[in-house]
Amino acid sequence: MRKLILGLAILIGLAVVVDFGAAAYSEYRVSRALREGGELSSDPEVTIHGFPFITQAIDGKYKNIEIRAQGVRADLISNTTLEATLNGVSIPASDLIEGKVHKVPVDHIGGRLKIDATELGQLLGIPDLQVSASPADKSDGTGGSGGSGMTTTGGGVVLTGTVTIGPFTQKVSVKADLVLDGNQVKIAASDFYTGGDGGIDVAVPEQLKATVLGLFDRYIDTRQLPFGVVPTKVSAQGSQIVIEGEGDNVTIDIDQLQRP
């Protein structure tokens, strides 16, 4: 009986090792296909969830796959993070093994485009830019641009940075709205923010106020959202602007990921 139990334990252990090995290989194949099709500079992180993996592979249907790619160019921003959660993914095992992943039907996709403060600052021409959720929209008591758990609920954001207009050079904080406008996100500065929670209390000459606020205005093209999903939400989370979208019954054409 001891030998039987030991033998079963060894078999189960081997089965688990084989299962994880097969999952790792499949994740690698999907990652390589995404890198080549999307012309990425590095392999994206791919995680296929669910155990056992082998049964999913035999069926050619995967419950949940998560993808994360860093250093992706979007609009005029050279370094963003793309994330996607795929539910109900159909990929034949033979395609994975042979590296012939081209068209992938997916039941549901949730995609996110993350832009950090440094990259947004370069786009706006404000190198020291800081991003934080406006106090009225914060979900907890953390403060500052590096806080965790801050998520806007109404599309508000506070932008802080040093601006220069002629002889006027000053660090200011402005309140801005994050608005979805078709396939674009509009960052629209509405007023100066001088609150005690991270705001800069500085007097801006009346004749320069409109010009200073305008330096924080920008449209961001969202066509780089993963797999062409439609944007449905934009918010400030921590020190990032996060654009999110969803799609149902989508077929991903790996070979055409860079198509405008």
C-alpha positions as CSV (number, residue, x, y, z in Angstrom):
1,M,0.0,0.0,0.0
2,R,2.9,2.4,0.8
3,K,4.5,1.7,-2.6
4,L,1.1,2.3,-4.3
5,I,0.6,5.6,-2.5
6,L,4.2,6.7,-3.3
7,G,3.7,5.7,-6.9
8,L,0.5,7.7,-7.2
9,A,2.2,10.7,-5.5
10,I,5.0,10.6,-8.0
11,L,2.6,10.3,-10.9
12,I,0.6,13.3,-9.7
13,G,3.8,15.3,-9.2
14,L,5.0,14.5,-12.7
15,A,1.5,15.4,-14.1
16,V,1.7,18.8,-12.4
17,V,5.2,19.4,-13.7
18,V,4.2,18.4,-17.2
19,D,1.1,20.6,-17.0
20,F,3.0,23.7,-15.8
21,G,5.7,23.0,-18.4
22,A,3.1,22.9,-21.2
23,A,1.5,26.1,-19.9
24,A,4.8,27.9,-19.8
25,Y,5.6,26.8,-23.4
26,S,2.2,28.0,-24.6
27,E,2.6,31.3,-22.9
28,Y,6.0,31.7,-24.6
29,R,4.5,31.0,-28.0
30,V,1.6,33.5,-27.5
31,S,4.1,36.1,-26.3
32,R,6.3,35.7,-29.3
33,A,3.4,35.9,-31.7
34,L,2.2,39.1,-30.0
35,R,5.7,40.6,-30.2
36,E,6.1,39.8,-33.9
37,G,2.6,40.9,-34.8
38,G,2.6,44.0,-32.7
39,E,6.2,45.0,-33.6
40,L,7.0,45.3,-29.8
41,S,10.5,45.9,-28.5
42,S,10.3,43.0,-26.0
43,D,8.2,40.0,-25.3
44,P,5.0,40.8,-23.4
45,E,4.1,39.0,-20.2
46,V,1.5,36.3,-20.9
47,T,-0.2,34.3,-18.2
48,I,-2.7,31.5,-18.9
49,H,-4.8,30.9,-15.9
50,G,-6.6,27.7,-14.9
51,F,-5.5,24.2,-13.8
52,P,-5.1,21.8,-15.3
53,F,-3.8,23.5,-18.4
54,I,-3.8,20.3,-20.5
55,T,-7.5,20.0,-20.5
56,Q,-7.9,23.5,-21.8
57,A,-5.3,22.9,-24.5
58,I,-7.1,19.7,-25.6
59,D,-10.3,21.7,-25.9
60,G,-8.6,24.6,-27.5
61,K,-10.5,26.9,-25.2
62,Y,-8.9,29.0,-22.4
63,K,-10.9,30.6,-19.7
64,N,-8.6,33.5,-18.8
65,I,-5.4,34.9,-20.3
66,E,-3.7,38.0,-19.1
67,I,-1.3,40.0,-21.2
68,R,1.0,42.9,-20.2
69,A,3.3,44.8,-22.5
70,Q,5.6,47.6,-21.5
71,G,7.4,50.2,-23.5
72,V,4.6,50.5,-26.1
73,R,4.4,53.6,-28.2
74,A,0.9,55.2,-28.3
75,D,0.0,58.4,-30.1
76,L,3.0,60.7,-29.4
77,I,3.9,58.9,-26.2
78,S,6.9,56.7,-26.5
79,N,6.5,54.6,-23.4
80,T,3.1,53.2,-22.2
81,T,1.9,50.0,-20.6
82,L,-0.8,47.9,-22.2
83,E,-2.7,45.3,-20.3
84,A,-5.5,43.0,-21.5
85,T,-7.6,40.4,-19.9
86,L,-9.0,37.8,-22.3
87,N,-11.9,35.5,-21.4
88,G,-13.0,32.6,-23.5
89,V,-10.0,32.4,-25.9
90,S,-10.0,29.8,-28.7
91,I,-6.6,28.6,-29.9
92,P,-6.1,25.1,-31.3
93,A,-3.3,23.2,-29.5
94,S,-1.6,22.5,-32.9
95,D,-1.4,26.2,-33.7
96,L,0.3,26.9,-30.3
97,I,2.8,24.0,-30.8
98,E,3.7,25.0,-34.3
99,G,3.7,28.7,-33.6
100,K,0.9,29.5,-36.1
101,V,-1.2,31.7,-34.0
102,H,-2.9,34.2,-36.4
103,K,-6.6,34.7,-35.8
104,V,-7.9,34.3,-32.3
105,P,-11.6,34.4,-31.4
106,V,-12.2,35.8,-27.9
107,D,-15.5,35.9,-26.0
108,H,-14.7,39.0,-24.0
109,I,-11.7,41.4,-23.8
110,G,-10.9,44.1,-21.2
111,G,-8.1,46.4,-22.2
112,R,-6.1,49.1,-20.4
113,L,-3.7,51.7,-21.6
114,K,-1.6,53.2,-18.7
115,I,0.3,56.5,-19.1
116,D,2.5,57.5,-16.2
117,A,3.2,61.1,-15.1
118,T,6.7,61.2,-16.7
119,E,5.5,60.3,-20.1
120,L,2.5,62.6,-20.0
121,G,4.8,65.4,-18.9
122,Q,7.0,64.9,-21.9
123,L,3.9,65.0,-24.1
124,L,2.7,68.3,-22.4
125,G,6.2,69.8,-22.3
126,I,6.2,69.8,-18.5
127,P,9.1,67.5,-17.4
128,D,8.3,67.6,-13.7
129,L,4.6,66.8,-14.1
130,Q,2.8,65.0,-11.2
131,V,-0.6,63.3,-11.5
132,S,-3.0,62.6,-8.7
133,A,-6.8,62.0,-8.4
134,S,-8.6,65.1,-7.3
135,P,-9.4,65.0,-3.5
136,A,-13.2,64.7,-4.1
137,D,-12.6,61.6,-6.2
138,K,-10.1,59.7,-4.0
139,S,-11.3,56.4,-2.8
140,D,-9.1,56.5,0.3
141,G,-7.0,58.9,2.4
142,T,-3.7,58.6,0.6
143,G,-2.2,61.7,-0.9
144,G,0.4,62.8,-3.5
145,S,1.1,61.5,-6.9
146,G,2.6,58.3,-5.7
147,G,-0.3,57.2,-3.5
148,S,-1.8,53.8,-4.0
149,G,-5.5,53.0,-4.4
150,M,-6.5,56.5,-5.7
151,T,-9.1,56.1,-8.4
152,T,-11.2,58.9,-9.8
153,T,-14.9,58.2,-10.0
154,G,-15.9,61.3,-11.8
155,G,-13.1,61.8,-14.2
156,G,-11.2,64.5,-12.2
157,V,-7.4,64.8,-11.9
158,V,-4.9,67.3,-10.4
159,L,-1.9,68.0,-12.5
160,T,1.1,69.8,-11.0
161,G,4.2,71.0,-12.8
162,T,6.5,73.9,-13.6
163,V,5.4,76.1,-16.6
164,T,7.2,78.9,-18.4
165,I,5.6,81.7,-20.3
166,G,8.0,84.5,-21.2
167,P,9.6,85.7,-17.9
168,F,7.0,83.9,-15.8
169,T,8.2,80.5,-14.5
170,Q,6.3,78.9,-11.7
171,K,5.1,75.5,-10.4
172,V,1.4,75.4,-10.4
173,S,-1.4,72.9,-9.8
174,V,-4.5,72.7,-12.0
175,K,-7.8,70.8,-11.8
176,A,-8.6,69.0,-15.1
177,D,-11.4,66.9,-16.4
178,L,-10.7,63.5,-18.1
179,V,-13.3,63.2,-20.9
180,L,-13.9,60.5,-23.5
181,D,-14.5,62.1,-26.9
182,G,-15.1,59.4,-29.4
183,N,-11.9,57.4,-29.7
184,Q,-9.9,60.1,-28.0
185,V,-9.3,61.2,-24.4
186,K,-9.5,64.9,-23.7
187,I,-7.5,66.4,-20.8
188,A,-9.1,69.8,-20.1
189,A,-7.8,72.0,-17.4
190,S,-10.6,73.9,-15.8
191,D,-9.1,75.9,-12.9
192,F,-6.1,76.3,-10.6
193,Y,-5.9,74.0,-7.6
194,T,-4.7,75.6,-4.4
195,G,-6.1,73.1,-1.8
196,G,-4.0,71.9,1.0
197,D,-3.9,68.3,-0.3
198,G,-1.0,68.6,-2.8
199,G,-2.1,71.9,-4.3
200,I,0.3,74.8,-5.1
201,D,-0.9,78.1,-3.6
202,V,0.6,80.6,-6.0
203,A,-0.7,83.8,-7.6
204,V,-0.8,83.6,-11.4
205,P,-1.2,86.9,-13.1
206,E,-4.7,87.3,-14.4
207,Q,-3.6,87.9,-18.0
208,L,-1.7,84.6,-18.0
209,K,-4.3,82.3,-16.4
210,A,-5.9,81.1,-19.6
211,T,-2.5,80.5,-21.3
212,V,-1.2,78.6,-18.3
213,L,-4.3,76.4,-18.1
214,G,-4.0,75.8,-21.8
215,L,-0.6,74.2,-21.3
216,F,-2.3,71.3,-19.5
217,D,-4.9,70.7,-22.3
218,R,-4.4,67.7,-24.6
219,Y,-6.1,65.1,-26.7
220,I,-4.7,61.5,-26.6
221,D,-5.6,59.1,-29.3
222,T,-6.8,55.8,-27.9
223,R,-6.4,53.6,-31.0
224,Q,-3.5,51.8,-29.2
225,L,-5.9,50.2,-26.7
226,P,-5.3,46.4,-26.8
227,F,-6.8,44.7,-29.8
228,G,-8.9,47.7,-30.9
229,V,-11.3,47.7,-27.9
230,V,-13.5,50.7,-27.6
231,P,-12.6,53.1,-24.6
232,T,-15.3,53.2,-22.0
233,K,-13.6,54.8,-19.0
234,V,-10.7,57.1,-18.2
235,S,-9.4,57.8,-14.7
236,A,-6.4,58.9,-12.6
237,Q,-5.0,55.9,-10.6
238,G,-2.0,56.7,-8.5
239,S,0.4,58.6,-10.7
240,Q,-1.0,57.3,-14.0
241,I,-3.8,58.1,-16.4
242,V,-5.6,54.9,-17.2
243,I,-7.8,54.4,-20.2
244,E,-10.0,51.3,-20.2
245,G,-12.2,49.6,-22.8
246,E,-14.1,46.4,-23.4
247,G,-15.2,44.2,-26.3
248,D,-17.3,41.1,-26.8
249,N,-17.0,38.4,-29.4
250,V,-13.8,39.8,-30.9
251,T,-11.5,38.1,-33.4
252,I,-7.9,39.2,-32.9
253,D,-5.8,39.2,-36.0
254,I,-2.3,38.9,-34.7
255,D,-0.7,39.7,-38.1
256,Q,-2.6,43.1,-38.2
257,L,-2.1,44.5,-34.8
258,Q,-0.3,47.5,-36.1
259,R,-3.0,48.3,-38.6
260,P,-4.3,51.9,-37.9
